[in-house]
């Protein structure tokens, strides 16, 4: 099937970092009346053709009483919502169920797989693998190996990222987000060795994350990094690109055209 900007846009997953119910930094995308309003920002991404949105809620679970109502509002944009709370910590089944019922399509898990793997397995049993998104935050490279970082990257563990990816694969979660924290915010491109290694170890669809700066880098992840989707944050949140402009450029790169 021929790539079109509309099709390619479905592979681009924008991310909004959320604290206290608003974006942690004002968005520069055109359109929103309030550049901190999560619903307005999400609506802009949906209008540009995105199909999924990653909401990275940095507040701890006891402080997210606002989140069910926020999810209900964002859900109205038509976006599928991938939701991380407190750096990928899973709480009780009751709290998980509340967010899933409010509009979250999947809850992100990273820290809990390292610290409480039994809780993650229980969540998959109760809600199904489609309602859980695996996240591997790590640092390192192919030569040295990748070590998993938890608690938002603040704590390095001895856990091997490829082995953790295999654990997620055994649980048959929805997908795996592979993020090299060394590249976050740099714009130097994704760690393609990481996306390739985690995809092959897990057997899951992989979302490339960490370092997106250009359409060419997104194309590299999709074409040679074994990624099925790409996560973007600053490149679109800042307004430097929109999901639409990025998708049009990405489409040309995937066709092998210059520019």
N, C-alpha and C positions, 0 to 999 in steps of 0.2 A: 504494500500500500504506500502511495506517495505521501511523503511528509508535507504537511501544511502547517502554517503558524498555529492554527486552532488545535491541531492534533499535538503538536510539539508543546504547546502551552500546558497541556495536561500532565506533562512530565516535569514541569517546573513547580516546585512546592515552596512558596514564600513562607517566611517565619516572622512571627511577631513576638517579641519579648514583652512579657506582661508583669507589672507589679502594681498591687493595690487597685486592680481593675482597669488600668490604662497602660498604654505602651510606655516602655521605659525611656524612650527617646522620641521626640517629635518626628513624624514622618514627613518626608519631602515629596511624596507622590502627589500628583495633581488631583484635586477634587474634594478631599475631606474638609469640612468646615472646621473641625477640631483635629489637628494633626496628632493628638494623643488618643483619640477615640478608636478603640479596637474595632468596633463594628464598622465605622466609616472606612478605616484602612482596609479591612477585609473585603468590604463591598467593592472597593477599587480593584483589588486583586481579582475578585470574581468577574467583574466587568471586563477585565483584560484577558479572561480565558482560563485562569487557574481553576483547577478542580479540587485541590486539596490545600489545606493550610495547617502549618505547625504552630501551635500556641505554646510557647515556652514560658510557663508561669513560674516565676522564681520565688514566690511567697511560699512559706511552709504550709502544710496542710491545715493547721489550726487557724490560719489567717485567710482562707479562701472561701469564706461564706458567700462572697459575691459571685463566685464562679458559675454556679448552675444558671443563674439568670443571664449572665454574660454569654454563656454557651448557647442558651436558647435564642438570644438575639443574633449572635454570629451565625448560628445554624440557618437562619432565614436567608442568608446570602446564597445558599445552595452549595456552599463548600463542604467537603468532607473534613472533619476536624480531628487532627492528631494532637493530643494534649499531653504535655508533660507538666507535672507539678513537683516542686521541691526536688529538682534535679533527678527525676525518674524514680522517685520513691513511690511504692505502692502502699496505700494504707489498708484499712479493713475492707472486706468485700462490700459492706454497706456503703461506705464512702465512694468506692469505685462505681457501684451500681447507680448512685445518685448522679454522677457526672455522665455516665453512659446514657442514662435516661434523659438527661438534660440536653444532649446533642453531641457529646463526644463520640466519634466513630471508633476511636482507639485511644487507649492510655499508654503513654510511653514508659518504658522500664529500662533503667540502666543501673543505678545504685543498688536497687533491691535484688537484682540477679546475683550480685556479688555478695551482699550481706544476708539476704533472706531468700535463697532460691526456692525454698518450699512455698513461700507465699506467692511467688510468681507462677509456679506450677499450679497452685490452687486457683489463681485468677484465670488461668487458661482453661482449667477444668470447668469453672463456674460460668465463664462468659464466652469461651471459645477463642481460638487463636486469632481470629480476625479482629478481636477487640483489644489486642495487645500489640504494641509496636516495640520491637527490641531496639535499643540504642547502645552502641559501643563507642564511648568516648575514650580516646587513648592518645598517647604521645609516643614518639619514636619513628622508626622507618624500617624499610625491608631488611637492611643490613643488620641493624641492632635488635630488631623485633619491636613489636608494639605492646606497651604495657597499659592496661586499663586504668583510667582515672575515674573516680566517683565523686559525689558531692559537688557536681558542677565543675569538675576538673581540679578541685582543690586538693584531693587526696590521691596520690599514686599508689597503686596496688601492684603486687607481683603477678597478678593474673594476666595471662596472655590473651590478646584481643582475638586472635584466630580461634583459640579454644573456647572463648566466651561466645563467639559467633556460632560455633558448632552447637553449643548448648541451646541457643535460641532456635537453631534449625531443628534440633530434636523436639523442641516444644511446638514447632510449626506455628510460630506467631505470624502476624500479618505481613511484616517486612522487617528489614534491618536497616537502621540508619548508622552509617559508618562515618565517624567524625574524628579527624586528627586535630586535637586542640592546638597543636603547634601552629596550625595554619589559620585559625580563626581570625577573621578581620584583616588578614594580610592581602587578600586579593591575588595571591600567587598561584591559585588553582588548587584543585583537590589532590589528595594523596591517592593516585590511581592504583598504586601497588596495594594499598589498604583496601580499596573498594573491590579490587579483583580477588584478593585473598579471602576477604570475608564472604563474598558472594559464593566462591567455590567451596568454602568450608561449611557454610550454612545451608546452601541450596535454596535460599530465600531471595525474593526481590530485594535489591539493595538501593538505598537512597544515599547518594554521595553528599557529604557535608564537610564544611570547613575550608575556606579559602576562595570561594567563588568571586571572580572579578570581571569575567568577560564571557561572551557567548562562546568563544572558541574553547574556553576551559570547560564549559558545560558540555559542549559537543564531544570533547575528549573523554569525559566521564561516561557519557552514554555510548560512545562508539568503541572505545578501547579499554574502558575501566570496568566493564561488566555491570555498570549501574543501570537501573531501569528508570530512576528518577533522580533529580538533583535539587538540593535544598539551597535556597538563596535568602540572604538576609540583608546586609548593608547595601548591596548593589542595587536593590530595588527600594528598600525602606528609605534610603537617603534621597531617592528621586533621581539619582544619576541615570538609571534605566527604569522602565516600567516592565511589568510582566509581558506586556504586548510587544514592546520594542525588543526586549531580550529574546522573545520567542521567534520573532521575525528573523533576527540575526542568527539565532541558533538553527533555524530551519535552513538558511542558506549554507551554514557550515556543514550541516548533516548531508546536504546535497553535494558538498564538495565545491561550492562556489566561493569565491573570494568576497571579503567584506562582511 
